[in-house]
Amino acid sequence: MFWKAEKKREIVWKTPCPLKMKKIDTLSVSNHKMSEKLVDFPYGPLDKYRSTASFDWKQMKLLMKPEGLLSFEQRLHEEFRKHPLLYNYELETPPLAEQRRITAKKLVILEHVVNKLTNGNGFTPLEYLSFVENVFALDASLGIKYTTTFDLFPNVLRVMGTQRHVELMTRALRGDIYGCVCYSEIAYGSDEEEMRTTATYDARRKQFILDTPDFKSAKSYVSLGKTAHYGVVYAHLILPSGERKGLHAFLVELHDANLKPRPGVIVGDMGEKAGLNGVDHSFIRFNTYPVPRESLLNRIADVTEDGRYIEHQNTVDAPLVQHCVFTIPKMRVANVANTYLLNAVTIALRYAGVRRQFAPSDKEEEVCIIEYQTHQYRLLPYLAVTYALKFFTRHVQSVINSGEKKMIADLGELRAISSGAKAIASWFARDGIQECREACGGHGYLRATGIGELRASNDFNCTVEGDNYEELLQTSDWLLSLWSTVLKGKRLPQTLMNSVEFLNNSQEILQEKFVVDGKDGVLCPKRILHTYKWLVCYMMKSTYDKYQRLLNGNSHAYARSESQIFYSKTLATAYIHHLVLETMWKRIADTPEGPLRTVLVKLFQLLGCWMLEQHMSKLHIGGYIVGPEPVTMLQNSVLKLCKELKSEAIGLVDAVACPDFMLNSILGNSDGEVYKHLQAAIYQHPAAFSRPSWWQEVTDRLSLNAKL
């Protein structure tokens, strides 16, 4: 909620405040004061590994969250704490309807929290980014409901609508009404050409008639579908003449004030899901449902009263609409996925610092599982991922905040980055959360650990806003569109993110081979980045060549489809990997020499080498590396870094973890008292010590057998 509607009903975008990265030579006086406000963790079993950290976790926290942002988060947490319903743990999973009721009540509380924090003035962009992270860390269902009705819905009205839609937009921002967005369809997903919901204009009645011919064309997975008063509905616009003008957005009333569907609107619940059951995901059908002509969101095009289609000749609005509707939500998914991953890593590493398993000898104490190489390899790379993605998502957000007009020329780049980042981040979270679950053993399977819920919540990220494979194709499509320019020897224009400037030197880069130079060997940050530059250039060339061969006598769609696996997917993955690493390295370069920089460099090195493992075959095939030695060196480096970072792990987690009351995990509490919390959770369960209510079903076996 960066923006607001002023009394004059003139839409105003709140001036963004991009994050300014400054070198931290020493903690300033204000930073000292903020550091003093950070409360030390309670004495307990985790002290052993907290004491081995080479850096001050408080200083790391201030580096990761500048003073103003940290102060904002502390105020936010204080407000959260005042409302136990927001974070109270349910000992048993409530029925579906009760989960929905509780989340609806939480949404009302969250509205109150926001109004108290902002005094109705909205957030700065970075505050909002932090706010979203914290809400999703607290309750994923609540996060979806809030961002849908207070962000996505009014933002679509802002960028796609005009003055006639401001009143409803203002009401949505005040919380007077709830809104949703109805885009994908049951059988057609987000395939715009195949979508079958129509809006046919009736010039006599001056209305559009919305219709979904069958269940397959019903709008699906509509967040807040049961509770939204209005929805932005995407439908194919048809003129009185029968001419189809493509997909357009309409502002449609779905329910009356008492949440009864309007006549002609059919709303059904999608049913229980694998997770996020606090969200009323619904399907919606329209049975020749009339809506006013003014319902059309007409920033780009309009229909006159007599049925003429008018396309506004504005070269700026169309790409800006695409940016706001597609790019920003995808980057939010990437950020939310990293939030889930961070929670899982926090739980697994804190547990690993307490859980003991096996002793070297009968006379020695059992060893904490974090000491084992396998455990380090399973968890520490994902800790590096969380730090890298935090730097990356904040950097992209600062670019987005730089102003809409500056971004118009670079929307292709931003959309490619957001699509790729959404896919890579949600897959990192998918794999990392599962690894964390398994690393916690049988206890990790308990609902009270919270990891199962994190896994289910992130699963949604892998398909929301587009299937990940298709998202990576969006990224590779943009990259391949640049290659023809490179082949002609022309320089690529500079972009906002400057993510492809190195392609201008692609021919020289492709001539190079892997060389170990200097004392750092494969761990040299510049060597890691340069290896990725070579990989992106090589995959650009090989994917382009593959596509051209397939195109011979075949359609574009066929060539694009048949060059995905091992080519365009790998290209997009390598591009995002490189960009994430490069962003992280630039942030590290702005940090002065000292303990903080040293440990961040190790995280960078671990992440770079660990991710390069999956690209070894391409590096070999392309001739960048020869023989087994580079692979062995890389693998040994990963293990060496894991061992070194083992002693830093708890401090690194402490610097970025959310408070215990939000993490809500019996294994992840900062006090490290795993077994006390585990016992309490098990003992407090209503059925822990009682005889099963169905005991007679077991004892009456004979009568049961007779009935069967």
SEMARPA-909080 format. One record per residue (C-alpha): x, y, z negated; residue in one letter. Coordinates in steps of 0.2 Angstrom, whole numbers, padded with zeros to 4 digits, always signed. Example, Ala and Ser with C-alpha at 12.3 -4.5 7.8 and 13.67 -1.06 7.14 Angstrom:
2
+0062-0022-0039A
+0068-0005-0036S
END
This chain:
708
+0000+0000+0000M
+0012+0013+0006F
+0000+0025+0012W
-0017+0033+0008K
-0031+0043+0016A
-0032+0061+0010E
-0048+0071+0006K
-0048+0078+0024K
-0049+0060+0030R
-0033+0063+0039E
-0022+0047+0039I
-0006+0050+0031V
+0009+0038+0030W
+0018+0041+0014K
+0036+0046+0018T
+0047+0031+0016P
+0062+0030+0005C
+0075+0018+0012P
+0087+0009+0001L
+0104+0019+0000K
+0118+0007-0002M
+0132+0016-0012K
+0148+0010-0018K
+0148+0005-0037I
+0165+0010-0043D
+0160+0010-0061T
+0143+0010-0070L
+0136+0027-0071S
+0130+0034-0087V
+0112+0031-0082S
+0117+0013-0076N
+0125+0011-0094H
+0108+0016-0101K
+0099+0004-0090M
+0111-0010-0094S
+0108-0007-0112E
+0089-0009-0110K
+0092-0027-0103L
+0089-0039-0116V
+0102-0053-0119D
+0095-0070-0117F
+0092-0080-0133P
+0105-0091-0140Y
+0103-0109-0135G
+0109-0124-0124P
+0113-0113-0109L
+0126-0103-0118D
+0140-0115-0113K
+0137-0110-0094Y
+0133-0092-0098R
+0150-0090-0106S
+0159-0097-0091T
+0153-0083-0079A
+0167-0072-0073S
+0155-0057-0072F
+0142-0047-0082D
+0125-0053-0077W
+0118-0036-0081K
+0129-0027-0069Q
+0125-0040-0056M
+0106-0037-0059K
+0109-0018-0057L
+0118-0021-0041L
+0104-0032-0034M
+0091-0020-0040K
+0096-0001-0041P
+0091+0008-0057E
+0075+0015-0051G
+0069-0001-0044L
+0074-0010-0060L
+0065+0002-0070S
+0049+0000-0059F
+0050-0019-0062E
+0051-0017-0080Q
+0036-0006-0081R
+0027-0018-0070L
+0031-0033-0081H
+0025-0023-0096E
+0008-0021-0088E
+0007-0039-0083F
+0011-0044-0101R
-0005-0034-0107K
-0016-0046-0097H
-0013-0064-0102P
-0026-0070-0089L
-0013-0066-0076L
+0000-0078-0083Y
-0009-0091-0094N
-0005-0108-0090Y
-0019-0120-0087E
-0016-0137-0095L
-0027-0146-0082E
-0031-0141-0065T
-0048-0132-0065P
-0061-0137-0053P
-0060-0128-0036L
-0074-0115-0040A
-0066-0111-0056E
-0049-0108-0048Q
-0058-0096-0036R
-0067-0087-0050R
-0051-0085-0061I
-0041-0078-0046T
-0055-0066-0042A
-0055-0060-0060K
-0036-0058-0058K
-0038-0047-0043L
-0048-0035-0052V
-0035-0034-0066I
-0021-0032-0053L
-0031-0017-0046E
-0031-0009-0063H
-0012-0013-0065V
-0008-0004-0049V
-0019+0011-0052N
-0010+0013-0069K
+0007+0011-0062L
+0005+0023-0047T
-0009+0035-0053N
-0017+0032-0037G
-0002+0039-0027N
+0004+0022-0019G
+0021+0014-0020F
+0037+0019-0011T
+0041+0006+0002P
+0054-0003-0009L
+0043-0002-0024E
+0030-0011-0014Y
+0042-0024-0008L
+0047-0027-0026S
+0028-0027-0031F
+0024-0041-0018V
+0039-0051-0024E
+0033-0051-0042N
+0015-0054-0038V
+0019-0069-0028F
+0031-0075-0041A
+0017-0074-0054L
+0003-0081-0044D
+0004-0085-0025A
-0015-0086-0023S
-0017-0069-0031L
-0003-0062-0020G
-0012-0067-0004I
-0029-0060-0010K
-0021-0043-0014Y
-0010-0041+0001T
-0025-0046+0012T
-0038-0034+0006T
-0027-0019+0000F
-0013-0020+0014D
-0016-0031+0029L
-0035-0026+0031F
-0033-0007+0029P
-0016-0007+0038N
-0024-0014+0054V
-0038-0001+0053L
-0025+0012+0052R
-0015+0007+0067V
-0029+0000+0078M
-0043+0011+0073G
-0047+0030+0074T
-0055+0044+0064Q
-0072+0034+0064R
-0064+0020+0054H
-0056+0031+0041V
-0071+0030+0029E
-0071+0011+0027L
-0052+0011+0026M
-0052+0023+0012T
-0066+0013+0003R
-0055-0003+0005A
-0040+0006-0002L
-0050+0011-0017R
-0056-0006-0020G
-0074-0002-0016D
-0075-0016-0003I
-0064-0031+0001Y
-0058-0034+0018G
-0051-0048+0028C
-0044-0052+0046V
-0051-0065+0057C
-0039-0070+0070Y
-0035-0089+0074S
-0049-0101+0078E
-0052-0119+0073I
-0046-0128+0090A
-0036-0114+0098Y
-0025-0107+0084G
-0018-0091+0090S
-0018-0094+0109D
-0026-0078+0114E
-0030-0084+0132E
-0040-0099+0125E
-0049-0091+0111M
-0068-0092+0114R
-0075-0079+0102T
-0083-0066+0112T
-0090-0048+0110A
-0102-0044+0125T
-0107-0026+0126Y
-0126-0022+0128D
-0127-0005+0135A
-0146-0004+0132R
-0144-0007+0113R
-0127+0001+0112K
-0120-0014+0103Q
-0108-0028+0105F
-0115-0045+0103I
-0102-0057+0094L
-0104-0075+0097D
-0094-0091+0094T
-0101-0105+0105P
-0097-0119+0094D
-0087-0125+0079F
-0071-0126+0088K
-0071-0108+0092S
-0075-0103+0074A
-0063-0091+0065K
-0052-0102+0053S
-0042-0100+0038Y
-0049-0083+0034V
-0042-0077+0018S
-0056-0070+0007L
-0068-0076+0020G
-0081-0079+0006K
-0079-0063-0003T
-0074-0050+0010A
-0087-0037+0014H
-0079-0033+0030Y
-0068-0041+0042G
-0057-0037+0057V
-0063-0049+0070V
-0053-0053+0086Y
-0064-0057+0101A
-0063-0056+0120H
-0072-0040+0125L
-0085-0043+0139I
-0092-0028+0149L
-0111-0028+0154P
-0104-0032+0172S
-0097-0048+0165G
-0079-0042+0167E
-0068-0048+0153R
-0055-0036+0146K
-0045-0048+0135G
-0044-0049+0116L
-0049-0034+0106H
-0052-0031+0087A
-0069-0026+0079F
-0073-0020+0062L
-0087-0031+0057V
-0098-0032+0041E
-0098-0050+0035L
-0107-0049+0019H
-0119-0038+0010D
-0116-0030-0007A
-0121-0046-0016N
-0109-0056-0005L
-0123-0064+0005K
-0118-0067+0024P
-0127-0055+0036R
-0140-0063+0047P
-0131-0070+0062G
-0115-0073+0052V
-0111-0091+0046I
-0097-0093+0033V
-0091-0109+0027G
-0077-0114+0015D
-0062-0124+0022M
-0062-0135+0006G
-0048-0140-0006E
-0031-0138+0001K
-0014-0144-0004A
-0011-0128-0013G
-0017-0110-0014L
-0034-0115-0020N
-0037-0099-0028G
-0039-0091-0011V
-0056-0093-0003D
-0050-0098+0014H
-0065-0100+0026S
-0071-0103+0043F
-0083-0090+0051I
-0095-0091+0065R
-0106-0078+0074F
-0123-0082+0081N
-0126-0068+0093T
-0123-0056+0079Y
-0125-0037+0084P
-0113-0024+0078V
-0112-0006+0083P
-0102+0001+0097R
-0091+0010+0085E
-0085-0006+0078S
-0072-0008+0091L
-0055-0003+0085L
-0052+0010+0098N
-0034+0017+0096R
-0029+0009+0113I
-0045+0007+0122A
-0064+0011+0120D
-0081+0007+0128V
-0093+0022+0132T
-0111+0021+0128E
-0115+0017+0146D
-0103+0002+0146G
-0087+0009+0154R
-0071+0003+0148Y
-0058+0017+0145I
-0040+0013+0142E
-0030+0027+0133H
-0014+0031+0141Q
-0003+0031+0126N
+0014+0023+0128T
+0018+0023+0110V
+0002+0016+0101D
+0002-0001+0110A
+0019-0007+0104P
+0017+0001+0087L
+0001-0009+0084V
+0010-0025+0089Q
+0024-0020+0076H
+0012-0017+0062C
+0001-0032+0065V
+0014-0045+0069F
+0032-0039+0063T
+0028-0033+0045I
+0018-0048+0040P
+0031-0060+0046K
+0045-0051+0036M
+0033-0052+0021R
+0032-0071+0024V
+0051-0072+0024A
+0052-0062+0008N
+0039-0072-0001V
+0047-0089+0004A
+0063-0083-0003N
+0054-0078-0019T
+0047-0096-0021Y
+0064-0103-0017L
+0072-0092-0030L
+0060-0098-0043N
+0063-0117-0039A
+0082-0114-0039V
+0081-0105-0056T
+0071-0120-0063I
+0083-0133-0056A
+0099-0125-0061L
+0094-0121-0079R
+0088-0138-0081Y
+0105-0145-0074A
+0114-0134-0087G
+0105-0144-0101V
+0101-0161-0094R
+0115-0174-0098R
+0117-0190-0089Q
+0131-0203-0092F
+0147-0202-0101A
+0165-0205-0095P
+0168-0217-0109S
+0159-0223-0125D
+0168-0211-0136K
+0164-0195-0125E
+0148-0185-0124E
+0136-0187-0109E
+0140-0175-0095V
+0128-0161-0090C
+0122-0165-0072I
+0127-0148-0065I
+0145-0155-0067E
+0142-0168-0054Y
+0147-0165-0036Q
+0131-0171-0029T
+0121-0160-0040H
+0132-0145-0035Q
+0130-0148-0017Y
+0111-0151-0018R
+0108-0134-0027L
+0121-0121-0025L
+0120-0118-0006P
+0102-0113-0009Y
+0107-0101-0023L
+0118-0093-0010A
+0103-0093+0002V
+0092-0083-0011T
+0105-0070-0013Y
+0108-0068+0006A
+0090-0067+0010L
+0087-0054-0003K
+0101-0043+0005F
+0093-0046+0022F
+0075-0043+0019T
+0079-0027+0010R
+0090-0021+0024H
+0076-0025+0037V
+0064-0016+0026Q
+0075-0001+0025S
+0076-0001+0044V
+0057-0002+0045I
+0056+0013+0033N
+0067+0023+0045S
+0052+0029+0054G
+0039+0022+0067E
+0044+0033+0081K
+0063+0027+0080K
+0057+0009+0081M
+0047+0010+0097I
+0062+0006+0109A
+0068-0008+0097D
+0051-0017+0094L
+0057-0031+0104G
+0072-0034+0093E
+0062-0032+0077L
+0049-0044+0082R
+0062-0056+0087A
+0071-0054+0070I
+0054-0055+0060S
+0049-0071+0070S
+0065-0080+0067G
+0067-0074+0049A
+0050-0080+0045K
+0054-0098+0052A
+0071-0099+0045I
+0067-0093+0027A
+0051-0104+0026S
+0061-0119+0031W
+0075-0114+0019F
+0062-0113+0005A
+0054-0130+0011R
+0070-0140+0010D
+0077-0131-0005G
+0061-0132-0016I
+0061-0151-0012Q
+0079-0153-0016E
+0076-0144-0033C
+0061-0155-0036R
+0071-0171-0034E
+0086-0164-0043A
+0075-0162-0059C
+0071-0181-0058G
+0054-0187-0064G
+0052-0172-0075H
+0052-0161-0059G
+0036-0170-0054Y
+0026-0164-0068L
+0014-0150-0064R
+0020-0140-0079A
+0037-0138-0071T
+0029-0127-0058G
+0040-0134-0043I
+0025-0144-0036G
+0015-0128-0035E
+0030-0119-0027L
+0031-0132-0014R
+0013-0132-0010A
+0012-0113-0009S
+0027-0112+0003N
+0020-0126+0014D
+0008-0113+0020F
+0022-0101+0025N
+0028-0114+0038C
+0012-0112+0048T
+0005-0095+0043V
+0008-0081+0056E
+0013-0094+0069G
+0021-0112+0069D
+0040-0110+0065N
+0045-0119+0082Y
+0035-0106+0091E
+0041-0092+0081E
+0059-0097+0085L
+0054-0097+0104L
+0049-0079+0102Q
+0066-0075+0096T
+0075-0085+0109S
+0064-0077+0123D
+0070-0060+0118W
+0088-0065+0117L
+0088-0074+0134L
+0080-0058+0142S
+0096-0049+0138L
+0107-0062+0145W
+0104-0057+0163S
+0110-0039+0159T
+0126-0047+0151V
+0129-0057+0167L
+0128-0042+0178K
+0142-0034+0167G
+0130-0020+0161K
+0131-0015+0143R
+0116-0018+0131L
+0108-0003+0124P
+0111+0000+0105Q
+0097-0006+0094T
+0091-0001+0077L
+0098-0017+0069M
+0113-0018+0080N
+0111-0037+0080S
+0117-0040+0098V
+0130-0027+0101E
+0144-0041+0101F
+0135-0049+0117L
+0144-0035+0127N
+0160-0045+0123N
+0153-0062+0126S
+0164-0067+0140Q
+0180-0063+0130E
+0172-0072+0114I
+0168-0088+0124L
+0186-0089+0129Q
+0192-0091+0111E
+0195-0106+0101K
+0194-0110+0082F
+0211-0105+0074V
+0215-0106+0055V
+0224-0091+0051D
+0229-0083+0034G
+0228-0090+0017K
+0209-0091+0017D
+0208-0103+0032G
+0190-0108+0036V
+0184-0097+0022L
+0190-0081+0030C
+0173-0071+0031P
+0178-0063+0047K
+0182-0080+0054R
+0165-0087+0048I
+0156-0072+0057L
+0167-0074+0072H
+0162-0092+0074T
+0144-0088+0073Y
+0147-0075+0087K
+0155-0088+0098W
+0140-0100+0094L
+0127-0087+0098V
+0136-0083+0115C
+0138-0101+0119Y
+0120-0105+0115M
+0114-0090+0126M
+0124-0096+0140K
+0119-0115+0139S
+0101-0111+0135T
+0100-0099+0150Y
+0108-0112+0162D
+0097-0126+0156K
+0081-0115+0158Y
+0087-0110+0176Q
+0090-0128+0181R
+0073-0133+0174L
+0065-0119+0183L
+0070-0126+0200N
+0053-0131+0207G
+0044-0130+0191N
+0034-0117+0181S
+0040-0105+0168H
+0030-0114+0155A
+0038-0130+0159Y
+0055-0124+0159A
+0052-0115+0143R
+0045-0130+0134S
+0058-0142+0140E
+0073-0132+0134S
+0067-0130+0116Q
+0075-0144+0107I
+0095-0143+0106F
+0094-0126+0116Y
+0082-0112+0112S
+0079-0117+0094K
+0097-0119+0091T
+0100-0102+0099L
+0087-0093+0088A
+0093-0102+0072T
+0111-0097+0075A
+0106-0079+0079Y
+0097-0077+0063I
+0110-0086+0053H
+0123-0074+0060H
+0112-0059+0056L
+0109-0064+0038V
+0127-0067+0035L
+0132-0051+0043E
+0120-0041+0033T
+0126-0050+0017M
+0144-0046+0022W
+0141-0028+0025K
+0133-0026+0008R
+0148-0035+0000I
+0160-0024+0009A
+0151-0009+0000D
+0155-0017-0017T
+0171-0012-0024P
+0184-0025-0029E
+0180-0033-0045G
+0171-0048-0053P
+0155-0044-0044L
+0162-0044-0027R
+0173-0059-0030T
+0158-0070-0034V
+0147-0063-0020L
+0161-0067-0008V
+0161-0085-0014K
+0142-0086-0011L
+0145-0079+0007F
+0158-0091+0010Q
+0148-0106+0004L
+0133-0101+0014L
+0143-0098+0030G
+0152-0115+0029C
+0136-0124+0023W
+0126-0118+0037M
+0140-0121+0050L
+0139-0139+0046E
+0123-0141+0056Q
+0131-0133+0071H
+0146-0144+0072M
+0140-0154+0087S
+0138-0138+0097K
+0155-0131+0092L
+0163-0147+0098H
+0153-0149+0114I
+0157-0131+0118G
+0176-0133+0115G
+0177-0121+0101Y
+0184-0134+0089I
+0194-0149+0094V
+0197-0165+0084G
+0191-0169+0066P
+0202-0158+0056E
+0191-0142+0057P
+0176-0152+0052V
+0186-0160+0037T
+0192-0143+0032M
+0174-0135+0032L
+0167-0149+0022Q
+0181-0148+0009N
+0178-0130+0008S
+0160-0132+0004V
+0164-0144-0010L
+0178-0133-0017K
+0166-0118-0017L
+0152-0128-0025C
+0164-0133-0039K
+0170-0115-0042E
+0153-0108-0042L
+0146-0121-0054K
+0153-0110-0069S
+0145-0095-0061E
+0128-0102-0057A
+0118-0099-0073I
+0124-0080-0073G
+0119-0078-0055L
+0102-0085-0058V
+0100-0074-0074D
+0103-0059-0063A
+0089-0062-0051V
+0077-0073-0060A
+0059-0067-0065C
+0054-0067-0083P
+0050-0083-0092D
+0031-0078-0093F
+0030-0077-0074M
+0041-0092-0070L
+0030-0102-0082N
+0040-0118-0081S
+0044-0130-0095I
+0061-0134-0087L
+0066-0116-0082G
+0064-0106-0098N
+0079-0094-0101S
+0081-0101-0118D
+0086-0118-0111G
+0076-0128-0124E
+0070-0140-0111V
+0064-0154-0122Y
+0055-0143-0135K
+0045-0135-0120H
+0042-0153-0112L
+0036-0160-0128Q
+0024-0146-0132A
+0017-0147-0114A
+0014-0165-0115I
+0007-0165-0133Y
-0005-0151-0129Q
-0013-0160-0115H
-0031-0164-0120P
-0029-0182-0115A
-0012-0185-0122A
-0017-0195-0138F
-0035-0200-0135S
-0041-0216-0128R
-0046-0215-0110P
-0064-0210-0108S
-0066-0224-0095W
-0059-0237-0106W
-0074-0248-0104Q
-0071-0249-0086E
-0055-0259-0090V
-0062-0270-0104T
-0077-0275-0095D
-0068-0283-0081R
-0079-0298-0080L
-0095-0288-0078S
-0086-0278-0065L
-0080-0294-0055N
-0098-0300-0056A
-0105-0284-0048K
-0092-0285-0034L
END
